[in-house]
Amino acid sequence: MTETPDGSLPEEEPVTDGTPLGRYAPDPLGAPLHRVHLLSLPLPLLLSGREHHDGVMREFRLLALSKEFARSDAPTRLVQLVSILGHQYAATRERRDEEIDAALRRGEESIDQTFSAPATAAVAVRALMELLDEADEYCEQARLLSLPRPLLLREFSNWYLGQVVGQIEGGQPRPWDGPLRL
């Protein structure tokens, strides 16, 4: 695979336009978007979660690019997981970093954040939640170099992604009520 001029790898599929959710199938033209409100989003915990997630995704990306790994005696499901997470979810995607960076500069530890997402995001987010749980299992079994997510990051991830799914499906926003940092 050829690198782009900035040294990154080219993306294999288009990224969604400005949501923090990664990739999912596009909705039919004119399908409504759903507003997702993340209330009391804990910024220190969000940053810790992103750091861990990005590290695991880098490992999956490297494994996905390795011809030796694909031919190894790794369990079939791990090879599939590496392919899915290493190719589909590991590419850099646009995040609402400006808003978060501004809040951090102001010394805020939590913010309310709102974005729009299509209905198809709910299915993709559910699948992503399962994949992340599987990745944690492989980390716990020491089949990867990365450590599994700490319990608090799992709880935060389940809240964050659960809010996306729940609100797309008509649920009401529920604020984060746990610790702000690891």
Protein Blocks (a to p, Z undefined) as FASTA:
>chain_A
ZZdfkopacdfbdcdehianbpaddddehiacdddddehiafklmmmmmmmmmmmmmmmm
mmmmpmklmmmcbdfklmmmmmmmmmmmmpccddfklmmmmmmmnopabdcddddddfkl
mmmmmmmmmmmmmmmmmmmnopafbdcddfklmmmmmmmmmmmmmmmnopacdddfbdfb
ZZ
